[in-house]
């Protein structure tokens, strides 16, 4: 290649077409989704240790009820007793496993142990199956709420057709929807001076875009087109369904914790009641559905723990209540252990890939916006002007175009752009602007090249963090194993005792 | 065992072509839908033109010729129907004459200041964007469909059921391809 024909050389940077960027982010989605699923399934094993016996017990109870009503009394009773005996057998097996844990010496011991563990696995299956069903159910339920509560919390209003800026926004949304081949989403305006926007709704046929008035006042027409391109691209890529499936994981965990909390806090009953109402109701109001889902999610929060603490330590008849609760002490212990494990696993293992998955979806929507508008420069400059979440939207911050809690701004360099990598559900603006540059001008300010300094830095960091991470892994692993054994043995003892 | 294997192979041999055929039909329908979208947007532009002409005419009585060009370009575009290359050429001509109308309006001070004109300009600008986006979407759809027609494995199904490739919506006018001469 001759040098004479070359134009002004661009500064060294990576250039990528939006097709390649999208393919990369789609692959990333699958990879991270697989990791999340694996971790969630392992967490499901812990939940299954208590949910499995719970399902068996409920099934046995229903069979006993059927027998009491006089429908095939013999067969129903036999089936209930059969479930109880099965639980008892699994309990014996669990005893064998735990007793022999410290006697693993020869190869034979290990194979026997592996066989016993495999035999024990069916005890978790009812719980895992119930978790999977609940996961699907919660997603279906969340389809009904469509995050409408966010529009209410922000007091969003329809655009005024007389206002030129707002008329322009409606035009832009219709234009971009045409580019995406989607029906034009509904547009609502939020009277807030911050520059931000969000997409809510149930599917790409019923989506709503929330745009702040500050965005209209600050961004040019082309920049607004870029942001709307991101939102419409996100809706078209199915992010609403992705988000529902991620949140449903926590709703399933919250549901089980709410059931375990039933004897100890009044709000657990209320949460289940409101959930039951919206499930039974043929056409519940979106706000009611959102409220019910939030109250189930609250089972995971520290507020629930605090309420239990208050119930045990304050108010009248304290001693009487403590005596009444005494037989339930084991249930409480199991509930606390389960909650602890859920929080530890979310913090150490599930949070990272989950946040990374959502960040990947943001990059995907960014490059979809490039595909729709073919104007990466406009989106790049628009990203640089984005601001905080408008007041009232904090609970649903992940739905906004930009929500990094501790972002260092679009001009950050080096390691500071990596801050918040563990918990930030949105990529830093600097990283997003960098990807926009790679899809546009190719003039990249900083790149992720391997330099001796970086290698040394990461080496020292891993030397310090390595043992720490190892310790955390061992500790969490032991706690998890303990919780599984305690939950399973408690659940199986109760099931076996009540059903046989 | 081997009986099962044969069954699985036969099932795959039957189901996979069905899957490919359905994929091609989906892509073809997407192209048709994208074309109808262009049509909708072009119709929107035709409907805006009388409105535009009537609100500008009073100020620009001396520019008779441009209105005749716009109206005749509109009629030619409407006559071209769904013949893709002819339609594309007629629409290009209409778009160009609208652009020159706006350039003239810019140089008329009374018009530049009028809010009515600003709103109309936004509407027409938005319509131009919609047409461009609808074209882009149509071309993307055609690209995906034509690529599927020519690549393995769907090419075999396409040949067997005589799927025809579609034409891209492109500018054929030589003027558009010429470099723009700028004089100061």
Interface residues (C-beta under 8 A of the other chain):
Chain A: X164 X167 X168 X171 X172 X174 X175 X176 X178 X179 X180 X181 X372 X374
Chain B: X30 X33 X34 X37 X41 X115 X118 X119 X122 X123 X126 X129 X130 X133 X134 X136 X137 X141
